[in-house]
């Protein structure tokens, strides 16, 4: 019929318009790339190996642009070839195309946006984040973020003024350091209306490790309180229980409201779900004892533990780099047997450090013996590496030279790395770049200053159900799931600080003012640094 033909014709026009827009954008990107990355010209003296390599890269990228553009031209000319490209303004013109609204921009956008987006951390999934970094949403990218943050940002782009946005996600974003851009966007462009925090009550049977929250907000500013539903139950939620919770009928769930000017806290806009009307007066107590205090971060130096980049040989290492060996063989972290098999001199053993786990931390004290050891080679070491150690690291060279590279860097072969050391190839390393440039690929990625591991110190596991701070004066090295605290203000005795940190009062501060994952305390740099410490009279 005529209506069907008309719709088919419009669909074809939209398809061609999308292709034209992509061709124009790619042509612009190609021209911009060519202007920024000029091809080296041979003036009769020949080109260096480095210039030849640069030309290969630049010409290869331009060739990829041309092939993509030519392919789009062919697709446009062949109306039967499928073309699946989504564009919000073209696929929803009646909702998002400003040309159809005659200047009344308040009506542009969706009335409601509902989503259960994918929860994907950036670690080990960086390839998913790279394309988005080159889009308008890229301005919201930050390290260690979650993929679902982009969905929140985009919902604020496509919702109409006063439109409703309702998501179910994990609840970590409310206090995650890596979610400060998300919270700032909420604060700047939206209004939080309700938060349903399920904490340890599991919503999805297929994801029992998650802590979920329902977030309801509007695009634009509204003068209203934020309605909080804060569940204190555990186990797996059933429909009857969920209905009771959401209808304010559950006795083990807290229901209260927070003013808009109270929901965000500090420069990072942490979202605190504290009931100011709670009869326990915990907020008043914490406010009173925090007054006229210095912070732990101002009187102590705090650092995360060591990141080697390759503790032990993994299944992924073996498959990715086609290596021989057994899963669990030591690279930087070795067993006492592996160390003994090396037959090291007394001088060599200076590079061997006792390596502990967060499970070796107890309240007040730490374990003092371990059966694992760290090969502690850092970019600050000036002594030439022993051949025994070098032979050990050579077995894992392919793994080690692929650490610390900028996102998007392809796998580096030993041959390419050797060219890099000679100055004939460019590799973008983001950590210990100078060591890599010298051929010292066996240095630890994040070695930290050694003083944290050898001085009297407080150590704390990254995650714990209680405030568990241990003390030792030994050589005590550990990985990044441990934080180390040493004093830099001698008016505060480190054992006095230890006593405060292990007290019930400080558990309350960490629980209500720090960061949590469910009921577990997140004892990481930001909350640790902000702990108030009062000097005893």
ChimeraX attribute file (.defattr): number of C-alpha atoms within 10 A of each C-alpha:
attribute: neighborCount
match mode: 1-to-1
recipient: residues
	/A:1	5
	/A:2	7
	/A:3	8
	/A:4	9
	/A:5	10
	/A:6	11
	/A:7	11
	/A:8	12
	/A:9	12
	/A:10	12
	/A:11	13
	/A:12	14
	/A:13	12
	/A:14	15
	/A:15	20
	/A:16	19
	/A:17	14
	/A:18	20
	/A:19	19
	/A:20	16
	/A:21	11
	/A:22	16
	/A:23	20
	/A:24	13
	/A:25	13
	/A:26	16
	/A:27	16
	/A:28	12
	/A:29	14
	/A:30	19
	/A:31	14
	/A:32	11
	/A:33	15
	/A:34	15
	/A:35	10
	/A:36	10
	/A:37	14
	/A:38	12
	/A:39	16
	/A:40	14
	/A:41	11
	/A:42	11
	/A:43	7
	/A:44	6
	/A:45	6
	/A:46	10
	/A:47	14
	/A:48	12
	/A:49	13
	/A:50	15
	/A:51	17
	/A:52	17
	/A:53	15
	/A:54	18
	/A:55	18
	/A:56	12
	/A:57	14
	/A:58	19
	/A:59	15
	/A:60	12
	/A:61	15
	/A:62	16
	/A:63	13
	/A:64	13
	/A:65	19
	/A:66	16
	/A:67	12
	/A:68	16
	/A:69	21
	/A:70	13
	/A:71	12
	/A:72	18
	/A:73	15
	/A:74	12
	/A:75	16
	/A:76	20
	/A:77	10
	/A:78	10
	/A:79	12
	/A:80	8
	/A:81	10
	/A:82	10
	/A:83	14
	/A:84	8
	/A:85	10
	/A:86	11
	/A:87	11
	/A:88	11
	/A:89	14
	/A:90	15
	/A:91	16
	/A:92	13
	/A:93	15
	/A:94	14
	/A:95	20
	/A:96	22
	/A:97	16
	/A:98	16
	/A:99	12
	/A:100	13
	/A:101	14
	/A:102	7
	/A:103	10
	/A:104	10
	/A:105	15
	/A:106	11
	/A:107	17
	/A:108	21
	/A:109	25
	/A:110	20
	/A:111	17
	/A:112	16
	/A:113	20
	/A:114	12
	/A:115	14
	/A:116	13
	/A:117	16
	/A:118	13
	/A:119	13
	/A:120	16
	/A:121	16
	/A:122	16
	/A:123	11
	/A:124	8
	/A:125	12
	/A:126	16
	/A:127	12
	/A:128	13
	/A:129	20
	/A:130	14
	/A:131	11
	/A:132	16
	/A:133	14
	/A:134	11
	/A:135	9
	/A:136	9
	/A:137	14
	/A:138	14
	/A:139	11
	/A:140	17
	/A:141	21
	/A:142	16
	/A:143	12
	/A:144	14
	/A:145	23
	/A:146	23
	/A:147	20
	/A:148	19
	/A:149	22
	/A:150	18
	/A:151	17
	/A:152	20
	/A:153	18
	/A:154	12
	/A:155	24
	/A:156	24
	/A:157	16
	/A:158	21
	/A:159	23
	/A:160	23
	/A:161	21
	/A:162	20
	/A:163	21
	/A:164	22
	/A:165	25
	/A:166	20
	/A:167	20
	/A:168	17
	/A:169	20
	/A:170	23
	/A:171	22
	/A:172	20
	/A:173	20
	/A:174	20
	/A:175	23
	/A:176	21
	/A:177	20
	/A:178	17
	/A:179	24
	/A:180	21
	/A:181	19
	/A:182	23
	/A:183	22
	/A:184	16
	/A:185	16
	/A:186	20
	/A:187	18
	/A:188	12
	/A:189	15
	/A:190	22
	/A:191	24
	/A:192	22
	/A:193	22
	/A:194	19
	/A:195	22
	/A:196	20
	/A:197	24
	/A:198	26
	/A:199	23
	/A:200	22
	/A:201	20
	/A:202	20
	/A:203	20
	/A:204	14
	/A:205	11
	/A:206	8
	/A:207	9
	/A:208	13
	/A:209	11
	/A:210	22
	/A:211	21
	/A:212	21
	/A:213	23
	/A:214	17
	/A:215	19
	/A:216	20
	/A:217	23
	/A:218	26
	/A:219	24
	/A:220	19
	/A:221	15
	/A:222	14
	/A:223	10
	/A:224	13
	/A:225	18
	/A:226	22
	/A:227	18
	/A:228	19
	/A:229	23
	/A:230	21
	/A:231	21
	/A:232	17
	/A:233	16
	/A:234	12
	/A:235	11
	/A:236	13
	/A:237	18
	/A:238	11
	/A:239	9
	/A:240	8
	/A:241	13
	/A:242	15
	/A:243	13
	/A:244	13
	/A:245	22
	/A:246	14
	/A:247	10
	/A:248	12
	/A:249	14
	/A:250	17
	/A:251	12
	/A:252	11
	/A:253	17
	/A:254	17
	/A:255	18
	/A:256	16
	/A:257	20
	/A:258	20
	/A:259	13
	/A:260	16
	/A:261	11
	/A:262	14
	/A:263	18
	/A:264	18
	/A:265	13
	/A:266	7
	/A:267	8
	/A:268	17
	/A:269	20
	/A:270	22
	/A:271	17
	/A:272	17
	/A:273	22
	/A:274	18
	/A:275	18
	/A:276	16
	/A:277	12
	/A:278	12
	/A:279	8
	/A:280	10
	/A:281	12
	/A:282	17
	/A:283	18
	/A:284	12
	/A:285	13
	/A:286	17
	/A:287	11
	/A:288	10
	/A:289	14
	/A:290	16
	/A:291	11
	/A:292	11
	/A:293	12
	/A:294	15
	/A:295	16
	/A:296	21
	/A:297	20
	/A:298	16
	/A:299	18
	/A:300	19
	/A:301	15
	/A:302	23
	/A:303	19
	/A:304	23
	/A:305	23
	/A:306	23
	/A:307	16
	/A:308	25
	/A:309	17
	/A:310	18
	/A:311	18
	/A:312	18
	/A:313	21
	/A:314	16
	/A:315	13
	/A:316	11
	/A:317	18
	/A:318	15
	/A:319	10
	/A:320	12
	/A:321	13
	/A:322	10
	/A:323	16
	/A:324	12
	/A:325	14
	/A:326	12
	/A:327	13
	/A:328	14
	/A:329	15
	/A:330	21
	/A:331	21
	/A:332	22
	/A:333	25
	/A:334	21
	/A:335	16
	/A:336	13
	/A:337	10
	/A:338	14
	/A:339	18
	/A:340	9
	/A:341	8
	/A:342	11
	/A:343	11
	/A:344	15
	/A:345	9
	/A:346	8
	/A:347	9
	/A:348	13
	/A:349	12
	/A:350	11
	/A:351	16
	/A:352	19
	/A:353	18
	/A:354	22
	/A:355	21
	/A:356	22
	/A:357	17
	/A:358	19
	/A:359	11
	/A:360	17
	/A:361	22
	/A:362	17
	/A:363	16
	/A:364	17
	/A:365	15
	/A:366	22
	/A:367	15
	/A:368	14
	/A:369	11
	/A:370	14
	/A:371	11
	/A:372	19
	/A:373	22
	/A:374	24
	/A:375	24
	/A:376	21
	/A:377	22
	/A:378	22
	/A:379	19
	/A:380	11
	/A:381	11
	/A:382	8
	/A:383	7
	/A:384	8
	/A:385	14
	/A:386	12
	/A:387	9
	/A:388	12
	/A:389	16
	/A:390	14
	/A:391	11
	/A:392	15
	/A:393	18
	/A:394	13
	/A:395	14
	/A:396	20
	/A:397	17
	/A:398	22
	/A:399	24
	/A:400	23
	/A:401	21
	/A:402	20
	/A:403	19
	/A:404	18
	/A:405	17
	/A:406	13
	/A:407	13
	/A:408	10
	/A:409	12
	/A:410	10
	/A:411	15
	/A:412	16
	/A:413	14
	/A:414	14
	/A:415	9
	/A:416	16
	/A:417	23
	/A:418	14
	/A:419	15
	/A:420	18
	/A:421	17
	/A:422	12
	/A:423	13
	/A:424	16
	/A:425	16
	/A:426	15
	/A:427	20
	/A:428	11
	/A:429	19
	/A:430	13
	/A:431	15
	/A:432	19
	/A:433	18
	/A:434	13
	/A:435	19
	/A:436	21
	/A:437	18
	/A:438	12
	/A:439	16
	/A:440	21
	/A:441	26
	/A:442	26
	/A:443	23
	/A:444	25
	/A:445	23
	/A:446	19
	/A:447	19
	/A:448	15
	/A:449	13
	/A:450	12
	/A:451	11
	/A:452	24
	/A:453	25
	/A:454	14
	/A:455	16
	/A:456	19
	/A:457	22
	/A:458	27
	/A:459	33
	/A:460	27
	/A:461	26
	/A:462	19
	/A:463	19
	/A:464	17
	/A:465	14
	/A:466	18
	/A:467	24
	/A:468	23
	/A:469	27
	/A:470	22
	/A:471	22
	/A:472	19
	/A:473	13
	/A:474	14
	/A:475	16
	/A:476	24
	/A:477	21
	/A:478	23
	/A:479	20
	/A:480	18
	/A:481	17
	/A:482	23
	/A:483	24
	/A:484	26
	/A:485	28
	/A:486	19
	/A:487	22
	/A:488	13
	/A:489	12
	/A:490	9
	/A:491	10
	/A:492	16
	/A:493	11
	/A:494	20
	/A:495	14
	/A:496	12
	/A:497	19
	/A:498	20
	/A:499	12
	/A:500	17
	/A:501	26
	/A:502	17
	/A:503	13
	/A:504	12
	/A:505	14
	/A:506	19
	/A:507	19
	/A:508	17
	/A:509	21
	/A:510	22
	/A:511	18
	/A:512	17
	/A:513	21
	/A:514	21
	/A:515	25
	/A:516	23
	/A:517	19
	/A:518	21
	/A:519	15
	/A:520	16
	/A:521	23
	/A:522	25
	/A:523	25
	/A:524	23
	/A:525	16
	/A:526	15
	/A:527	20
	/A:528	21
	/A:529	19
	/A:530	16
	/A:531	21
	/A:532	22
	/A:533	23
	/A:534	17
	/A:535	13
	/A:536	7
	/A:537	3
